[in-house]
Amino acid sequence: MNKLKTFAAVAVGCGVIGFAGFLAYAQYGEHRTFPAIQNTTVGTPTDAIARGRYVAAMGDCAACHTVPGAASYAGGYTLQTPFGVIKSSNITQDKDTGIGTWTLEQFDKAVRHGIGSHGYLYPAMPYTAYAKMTDQDMADLWAYMQTITPVKQTVVENELPFPYNQRFLLAGWNLLFFQDKPFTARPGVTPLVSRGDYLVNGPGHCAACHTGKNLLGGDVSAALQGGTLQGWHAPDLTPNTHVGLGQWSTDDIITYLKTGTNRQTVASGPMQEAVENSTQHLTDPDLQAIAAYLQQLPGSPPHTAPAIAASDPQMVTGKVVMESQCEACHRADGTGVRNMIPAFQANAQVNARDPASLLHVVLQGAEGPVTAGNPTGAGMPRFDWKLPDDDIAAVLTYLRNSWGNSAPRVSTDDVKNTRTQLSADQWLGH
């Protein structure tokens, strides 16, 4: 008994000492200083502001820090994470509720190192990618941010339940998943690929959506091989020919990023916002660099499942639903309309193992992207009120296993669960 008590006392003591050590580590991390930004002044202040506006577009800052229809960069945009709700901060120049009193050093500490005025930032803010941004880009971005009109708006950013609302715990998360290192060009690659590497993995933070997450919200090792977030599936960006970009040409990638459409597909959900706020504003050389980088990645492992037979009862039902509800726009052969209506045939999103985006669009519809190169995007009507769960499951299973496609079937429960998660309308015939 005495030995047991001694062991328990030692265990508790070690736990207390360990927790105290962690608190000290967290405090150190929160209050540490970082190397000053080495700003090599190029041109006039006006030039720096113009470059900073471009950096803001590269980083897609407006998409998360602006509520649609509200003041730019005033925050309050809701991010639904697996751990609860986080709202983006006000980053206008308001001195009370924004960042009007910040210095360049404070701005850099938040953007590249994940530590803001309230302590550790949640990685919903992609500082894990922004850490790779150059000093010059950071200095230029700060020059631009100082021109943003002040908006007085208090945002309660952290609405997470306990214990996730304890910011100091993120010191441990950072220890596990955050490499606070600047971008380093890989040896042996061309300058074009290196620039694409910087854009994709730095300011572009593509992995935030296109890389799967583990139980703690950290990136899995299968980088850029697809991920699901906020009810949308971001597809594989590797040259996998079935679920990735293997059938896309350089021009397909550039056109998609510039207009939100190409010969095969149309951007929707978070990617539509990214195109409208970010990629359409990038220069053609930068879009070419992104394409070059993505095309030289190793393809993800093939996971092609055998196509479900056309005689399968769900496929038979799905064909009927397709002919009555989808064929008029997407055509009988599933080819859609180039640069306007997505093709089903050989579509990576249709073939994806996770049908989340397809379910989202069918149930709630989608507006077409509106860009300078595509000012009149076609929309997709919602079918939540019009079709029962089993018909939606059947038509999606049919689309995912016709015209050479092959993907797991969609179940009625899949549709039912997604309908509930999205608070979509019930079928009128229910």
C-alpha positions as CSV (number, residue, x, y, z in Angstrom):
1,M,0.0,0.0,0.0
2,N,2.8,2.4,0.9
3,K,4.5,1.7,-2.4
4,L,1.2,2.4,-4.2
5,K,0.9,5.7,-2.4
6,T,4.5,6.6,-3.2
7,F,3.9,5.8,-6.9
8,A,0.8,7.9,-7.0
9,A,2.5,10.8,-5.3
10,V,5.4,10.6,-7.7
11,A,3.0,10.4,-10.7
12,V,1.0,13.4,-9.5
13,G,4.2,15.3,-8.8
14,C,5.6,14.6,-12.2
15,G,2.2,15.7,-13.7
16,V,2.3,19.0,-11.8
17,I,5.9,19.6,-12.7
18,G,5.2,18.7,-16.4
19,F,2.2,21.0,-16.5
20,A,4.1,23.9,-14.9
21,G,6.9,23.3,-17.4
22,F,4.4,23.5,-20.3
23,L,2.9,26.7,-18.9
24,A,6.4,28.2,-18.8
25,Y,7.0,27.1,-22.3
26,A,3.7,28.5,-23.5
27,Q,4.5,31.9,-21.8
28,Y,7.9,32.0,-23.4
29,G,6.5,31.3,-26.8
30,E,3.8,33.9,-26.4
31,H,6.2,36.7,-25.4
32,R,9.2,35.8,-27.4
33,T,10.6,38.3,-29.9
34,F,11.4,37.5,-33.5
35,P,14.0,38.8,-35.9
36,A,13.1,42.2,-37.3
37,I,11.9,42.3,-40.9
38,Q,14.7,43.2,-43.3
39,N,12.8,45.5,-45.6
40,T,14.7,46.3,-48.8
41,T,12.9,49.4,-49.9
42,V,12.0,49.1,-53.6
43,G,10.5,52.2,-55.3
44,T,8.1,54.6,-53.6
45,P,5.6,54.1,-50.7
46,T,3.0,54.0,-53.4
47,D,4.8,51.1,-55.1
48,A,5.0,49.2,-51.8
49,I,1.2,49.7,-51.2
50,A,0.5,48.4,-54.7
51,R,2.7,45.4,-54.1
52,G,1.0,44.8,-50.7
53,R,-2.4,44.8,-52.4
54,Y,-1.1,42.0,-54.6
55,V,0.3,40.1,-51.6
56,A,-3.1,40.4,-49.9
57,A,-4.6,38.9,-53.1
58,M,-2.0,36.1,-53.0
59,G,-2.9,35.3,-49.4
60,D,-6.7,35.6,-50.0
61,C,-6.9,37.8,-46.9
62,A,-10.3,39.3,-47.9
63,A,-12.1,36.0,-48.1
64,C,-11.8,35.2,-44.4
65,H,-11.7,38.7,-42.9
66,T,-14.7,40.1,-44.8
67,V,-18.3,39.1,-44.3
68,P,-20.0,39.2,-47.8
69,G,-21.8,42.5,-48.2
70,A,-20.1,44.0,-45.1
71,A,-17.1,46.3,-44.7
72,S,-13.8,45.0,-46.1
73,Y,-11.5,43.4,-43.6
74,A,-13.8,44.2,-40.6
75,G,-13.9,40.5,-39.6
76,G,-16.7,38.5,-38.2
77,Y,-16.6,35.8,-40.9
78,T,-17.7,32.5,-39.3
79,L,-15.4,29.5,-39.7
80,Q,-17.0,26.2,-38.7
81,T,-14.2,24.0,-37.4
82,P,-14.4,20.4,-36.0
83,F,-13.8,22.0,-32.6
84,G,-16.4,24.8,-32.8
85,V,-16.9,28.3,-34.2
86,I,-14.1,30.8,-34.8
87,K,-14.7,34.2,-36.2
88,S,-12.1,36.2,-38.1
89,S,-10.7,39.3,-36.5
90,N,-11.1,42.9,-37.5
91,I,-7.9,43.9,-39.3
92,T,-8.9,47.4,-40.4
93,Q,-7.0,50.4,-39.0
94,D,-9.6,51.1,-36.3
95,K,-7.6,51.7,-33.1
96,D,-10.1,50.2,-30.7
97,T,-11.4,47.1,-32.4
98,G,-8.9,46.6,-35.2
99,I,-5.1,46.8,-35.6
100,G,-4.8,50.6,-35.9
101,T,-2.3,50.7,-33.0
102,W,-0.1,47.8,-34.2
103,T,3.4,48.0,-35.4
104,L,5.0,46.1,-38.2
105,E,6.6,43.8,-35.6
106,Q,3.2,43.0,-34.1
107,F,1.7,42.4,-37.5
108,D,4.5,40.0,-38.4
109,K,4.3,38.2,-35.1
110,A,0.6,37.4,-35.8
111,V,0.8,36.7,-39.5
112,R,4.0,34.6,-39.7
113,H,4.3,33.4,-36.2
114,G,0.8,32.9,-35.0
115,I,0.8,35.1,-31.9
116,G,-1.7,38.0,-31.8
117,S,-2.8,40.6,-29.2
118,H,-4.9,37.9,-27.4
119,G,-2.1,35.3,-27.4
120,Y,-1.8,32.3,-29.6
121,L,-3.8,32.3,-32.8
122,Y,-5.9,29.3,-33.9
123,P,-4.5,27.6,-37.0
124,A,-7.8,28.5,-38.8
125,M,-5.6,31.5,-39.5
126,P,-3.0,29.9,-41.8
127,Y,0.1,31.2,-40.2
128,T,1.6,27.8,-40.7
129,A,1.8,28.6,-44.4
130,Y,2.3,32.4,-44.0
131,A,5.5,31.6,-42.1
132,K,7.1,31.0,-45.4
133,M,6.4,34.5,-46.7
134,T,9.4,36.7,-47.4
135,D,10.3,39.8,-45.4
136,Q,9.6,42.0,-48.5
137,D,6.1,40.6,-49.0
138,M,5.4,41.1,-45.3
139,A,6.6,44.7,-45.4
140,D,4.6,45.4,-48.5
141,L,1.5,43.8,-47.1
142,W,1.8,45.9,-44.0
143,A,2.1,49.1,-46.1
144,Y,-1.2,48.1,-47.8
145,M,-3.0,47.2,-44.6
146,Q,-2.2,50.6,-43.2
147,T,-4.4,52.1,-46.0
148,I,-7.5,50.0,-45.0
149,T,-10.4,52.3,-43.9
150,P,-11.0,51.9,-40.1
151,V,-14.2,50.2,-39.2
152,K,-15.3,50.0,-35.5
153,Q,-16.6,46.5,-35.0
154,T,-15.9,44.3,-32.1
155,V,-15.6,40.6,-33.0
156,V,-15.8,37.8,-30.4
157,E,-13.3,35.6,-32.2
158,N,-13.1,32.7,-29.9
159,E,-16.5,30.9,-29.4
160,L,-15.0,27.5,-28.9
161,P,-16.1,25.3,-25.9
162,F,-13.7,24.3,-23.1
163,P,-10.9,23.3,-23.3
164,Y,-10.4,24.4,-26.9
165,N,-11.0,28.0,-25.9
166,Q,-7.8,28.0,-23.8
167,R,-5.3,29.6,-26.2
168,F,-2.2,28.6,-24.3
169,L,-2.8,24.9,-25.3
170,L,-1.9,26.0,-28.9
171,A,1.7,26.1,-27.7
172,G,1.5,22.3,-27.7
173,W,-0.2,22.2,-31.1
174,N,2.5,24.4,-32.6
175,L,5.2,22.1,-31.1
176,L,3.6,19.2,-32.9
177,F,2.6,20.7,-36.2
178,F,4.1,24.1,-36.8
179,Q,7.5,24.6,-38.5
180,D,8.2,28.3,-38.0
181,K,10.7,28.5,-40.9
182,P,10.9,30.8,-44.0
183,F,10.6,29.4,-47.5
184,T,13.6,27.7,-48.9
185,A,13.8,26.9,-52.5
186,R,14.3,23.2,-53.3
187,P,17.6,22.4,-55.1
188,G,17.4,21.3,-58.7
189,V,14.0,22.9,-59.6
190,T,13.5,25.6,-62.1
191,P,12.8,29.2,-60.9
192,L,9.3,28.8,-62.3
193,V,8.6,25.7,-60.2
194,S,10.2,27.4,-57.1
195,R,7.9,30.4,-57.5
196,G,4.9,28.1,-57.7
197,D,6.1,26.2,-54.6
198,Y,6.3,29.5,-52.7
199,L,2.8,30.6,-53.9
200,V,1.1,27.3,-53.2
201,N,2.7,26.5,-49.9
202,G,3.3,30.1,-48.7
203,P,0.7,32.9,-49.1
204,G,-1.7,30.7,-51.2
205,H,-2.0,28.2,-48.2
206,C,-3.6,25.6,-50.5
207,A,-2.9,22.9,-48.0
208,A,-5.4,24.5,-45.6
209,C,-8.2,22.9,-47.6
210,H,-6.5,20.5,-50.0
211,T,-4.6,18.5,-47.4
212,G,-6.5,16.2,-45.0
213,K,-6.4,16.8,-41.2
214,N,-5.7,14.5,-38.3
215,L,-7.8,14.4,-35.1
216,L,-6.0,17.4,-33.7
217,G,-6.4,19.5,-36.9
218,G,-2.8,19.1,-38.1
219,D,-2.0,18.3,-41.7
220,V,-1.6,14.6,-42.6
221,S,1.4,13.5,-44.6
222,A,-0.6,13.1,-47.8
223,A,0.1,16.7,-48.8
224,L,-2.3,18.3,-51.4
225,Q,-4.1,15.0,-51.9
226,G,-7.5,16.3,-51.0
227,G,-9.3,17.2,-47.7
228,T,-12.8,17.9,-46.4
229,L,-13.5,21.1,-44.5
230,Q,-16.7,23.0,-43.5
231,G,-18.9,20.5,-45.5
232,W,-16.9,20.8,-48.8
233,H,-14.4,18.5,-50.3
234,A,-11.3,20.1,-51.7
235,P,-10.0,17.7,-54.4
236,D,-6.6,16.2,-55.0
237,L,-4.2,18.6,-56.6
238,T,-1.6,16.1,-57.6
239,P,-1.4,14.6,-61.2
240,N,-3.6,11.7,-60.3
241,T,-5.5,11.0,-63.5
242,H,-8.7,9.8,-61.7
243,V,-9.2,12.2,-58.7
244,G,-6.6,14.8,-59.3
245,L,-5.3,17.1,-62.0
246,G,-3.8,14.4,-64.2
247,Q,-6.1,15.2,-67.1
248,W,-5.8,18.9,-66.8
249,S,-3.4,20.8,-69.1
250,T,-1.4,23.9,-68.0
251,D,-4.0,26.0,-69.8
252,D,-6.8,24.2,-67.9
253,I,-5.2,25.1,-64.5
254,I,-4.5,28.7,-65.5
255,T,-8.0,29.2,-66.9
256,Y,-9.6,27.8,-63.8
257,L,-7.7,29.9,-61.4
258,K,-8.2,33.1,-63.5
259,T,-12.0,32.6,-64.3
260,G,-13.3,30.0,-62.0
261,T,-14.2,27.7,-64.9
262,N,-12.5,25.6,-67.6
263,R,-13.4,23.0,-70.1
264,Q,-14.4,20.5,-67.4
265,T,-15.5,22.1,-64.2
266,V,-16.7,25.2,-62.3
267,A,-15.5,26.5,-58.9
268,S,-17.9,26.3,-56.0
269,G,-18.0,26.9,-52.3
270,P,-14.7,28.0,-50.7
271,M,-12.8,27.6,-54.0
272,Q,-15.2,30.0,-55.7
273,E,-14.4,32.6,-53.0
274,A,-10.7,31.9,-53.5
275,V,-10.9,32.5,-57.2
276,E,-13.0,35.6,-56.9
277,N,-10.9,37.2,-54.1
278,S,-7.5,35.8,-54.9
279,T,-6.4,33.8,-57.9
280,Q,-8.2,35.9,-60.6
281,H,-6.0,38.8,-59.5
282,L,-2.7,37.0,-59.9
283,T,-0.5,37.7,-62.9
284,D,-0.2,35.2,-65.7
285,P,3.4,34.3,-64.8
286,D,2.4,33.5,-61.3
287,L,-0.5,31.4,-62.5
288,Q,1.9,29.6,-64.8
289,A,4.2,29.0,-61.8
290,I,1.4,27.5,-59.8
291,A,0.5,25.2,-62.7
292,A,4.2,24.2,-63.2
293,Y,4.6,23.3,-59.5
294,L,1.4,21.3,-59.3
295,Q,2.2,19.3,-62.4
296,Q,5.6,18.2,-61.2
297,L,4.2,16.8,-57.9
298,P,4.2,13.0,-57.6
299,G,0.7,11.7,-58.2
300,S,-1.2,10.4,-55.2
301,P,-1.6,6.6,-55.0
302,P,-4.4,5.2,-57.2
303,H,-7.5,4.2,-55.3
304,T,-9.8,3.5,-58.2
305,A,-12.7,1.3,-57.2
306,P,-14.5,-0.8,-59.8
307,A,-17.5,1.0,-61.3
308,I,-20.9,0.0,-60.0
309,A,-22.8,-2.0,-62.7
310,A,-25.4,-0.1,-64.7
311,S,-27.9,-2.9,-63.8
312,D,-27.5,-2.1,-60.0
313,P,-31.0,-0.9,-58.8
314,Q,-29.6,2.4,-57.4
315,M,-27.9,3.0,-60.8
316,V,-31.1,2.3,-62.6
317,T,-33.0,4.8,-60.5
318,G,-30.2,7.3,-60.8
319,K,-30.3,7.2,-64.6
320,V,-34.0,8.1,-64.5
321,V,-33.3,11.0,-62.1
322,M,-30.4,12.2,-64.3
323,E,-32.5,12.2,-67.4
324,S,-35.4,14.1,-65.8
325,Q,-33.4,16.6,-63.6
326,C,-29.8,17.0,-64.9
327,E,-29.7,16.2,-68.6
328,A,-31.0,19.5,-69.9
329,C,-27.9,21.4,-68.6
330,H,-25.2,18.7,-68.2
331,R,-26.2,16.8,-71.4
332,A,-27.0,13.2,-71.9
333,D,-23.3,12.3,-72.3
334,G,-22.3,14.1,-69.1
335,T,-20.0,16.6,-71.0
336,G,-21.7,19.8,-69.7
337,V,-21.1,23.1,-71.4
338,R,-17.5,24.3,-71.7
339,N,-16.5,27.1,-69.3
340,M,-20.1,27.3,-67.9
341,I,-21.6,24.0,-66.7
342,P,-19.4,21.2,-65.2
343,A,-18.8,18.0,-67.1
344,F,-19.5,14.8,-65.2
345,Q,-17.3,12.7,-67.4
346,A,-13.7,12.3,-66.0
347,N,-14.4,15.0,-63.4
348,A,-12.0,14.7,-60.5
349,Q,-14.6,16.0,-58.0
350,V,-17.2,13.6,-59.2
351,N,-14.7,10.7,-58.8
352,A,-13.5,11.8,-55.4
353,R,-14.0,9.3,-52.6
354,D,-15.7,11.9,-50.5
355,P,-18.9,13.2,-52.1
356,A,-19.3,16.2,-49.7
357,S,-19.1,18.9,-52.3
358,L,-21.5,17.1,-54.6
359,L,-24.0,16.7,-51.8
360,H,-23.6,20.3,-50.8
361,V,-24.2,21.6,-54.3
362,V,-27.2,19.3,-55.1
363,L,-28.9,20.1,-51.8
364,Q,-28.3,23.9,-51.7
365,G,-27.3,24.9,-55.2
366,A,-24.4,27.2,-56.0
367,E,-23.8,30.5,-57.7
368,G,-21.4,30.5,-60.5
369,P,-18.1,32.3,-60.0
370,V,-18.1,36.0,-61.1
371,T,-14.7,37.1,-62.4
372,A,-13.4,39.5,-64.9
373,G,-12.9,36.7,-67.3
374,N,-16.3,35.1,-66.5
375,P,-18.7,37.9,-65.6
376,T,-21.9,35.9,-66.1
377,G,-21.4,32.6,-64.3
378,A,-24.2,30.1,-64.5
379,G,-25.8,29.0,-61.3
380,M,-26.9,25.6,-60.0
381,P,-30.4,25.4,-58.6
382,R,-31.0,23.7,-55.2
383,F,-32.8,20.3,-55.1
384,D,-33.3,19.9,-51.4
385,W,-37.0,20.7,-51.7
386,K,-37.4,18.9,-55.0
387,L,-35.9,15.4,-54.5
388,P,-36.0,12.9,-51.7
389,D,-32.9,11.5,-50.1
390,D,-32.9,8.2,-51.9
391,D,-33.2,9.9,-55.4
392,I,-30.3,12.3,-54.6
393,A,-28.2,9.3,-53.5
394,A,-29.2,7.4,-56.6
395,V,-28.4,10.1,-59.1
396,L,-25.0,10.9,-57.5
397,T,-24.1,7.2,-57.5
398,Y,-25.1,7.1,-61.1
399,L,-23.0,10.2,-62.0
400,R,-20.0,8.7,-60.1
401,N,-20.2,5.4,-62.0
402,S,-21.0,6.4,-65.6
403,W,-19.1,7.6,-68.7
404,G,-15.9,5.9,-67.4
405,N,-16.2,7.3,-63.8
406,S,-15.9,5.0,-60.8
407,A,-16.4,6.0,-57.2
408,P,-18.1,4.6,-54.0
409,R,-21.8,4.8,-54.0
410,V,-23.7,7.5,-52.1
411,S,-26.1,6.2,-49.5
412,T,-29.5,7.6,-48.5
413,D,-28.0,8.1,-45.0
414,D,-25.2,10.2,-46.5
415,V,-27.8,12.6,-48.0
416,K,-29.9,12.6,-44.9
417,N,-26.9,13.5,-42.7
418,T,-25.7,16.2,-45.0
419,R,-29.2,17.7,-45.2
420,T,-29.3,17.9,-41.4
421,Q,-25.7,19.4,-41.2
422,L,-26.5,22.0,-43.8
423,S,-30.0,22.8,-42.3
424,A,-31.3,22.3,-45.9
425,D,-35.0,22.2,-46.6
426,Q,-36.9,19.0,-46.5
427,W,-38.3,17.4,-49.6
428,L,-41.8,18.8,-50.2
429,G,-43.1,15.3,-50.8
430,H,-42.0,14.2,-47.4
